[in-house]
């Protein structure tokens, strides 16, 4: 069974997935996810690769002692854990909005009689 749509195909031949994919709520869900995931991923990758770049191009600066034997490079490396945890926390908060979009989609499908939503 094909799930691709061609122009002029009647709505009876559309799968449930095709109907969901055409919903404005679903498009908003995808936009919301992309709006969070892409910037967060780009930021984390840039932050992650900043350490080897800084150590490679600015070794004297990154070897500055901050506290005892701890230098800037060590602090920067440890900060990556906190950045990852912060991004995870922000994603959990953003996922609440994603869940609301999903609930709206399921409600609409239930109203159309396409699916039964269990509470």
C-alpha positions, 0 to 999 in steps of 0.5 A: 500500500502506497502512502504517497499522495498524487493530485486528484486522489480522492480522500477515500484513498488517503491513509490515516497518516496522509490525513494527519500529515495534512493537518495544520496542527501536525505541521505546527508540531513539526515546526515547533520541534524543528525550531528547538532541535535544530538550533540546540543541535547546532549550538551543542556541536559548536560548543563541543568542537570549540574545546579542541579548536581552542586548545589547538589554536590557543594552547597558552590561553587554555592552559591558564591556571584557574584554581590549583592544577585546574586550567581553563581547558579542564573547566571548559570540558567540565562545562560541557556536562552542564550544557548538555544537562541544560539542553536536556532540561530545556527540551523536556520543557519544550516537549510539553508544548509538543505534547499539547500539539499531539493532544490536539491532533488526537482530539481532532482525529477522535472528533472526526471518528478516525480514532478512539482516544483513551484517557 
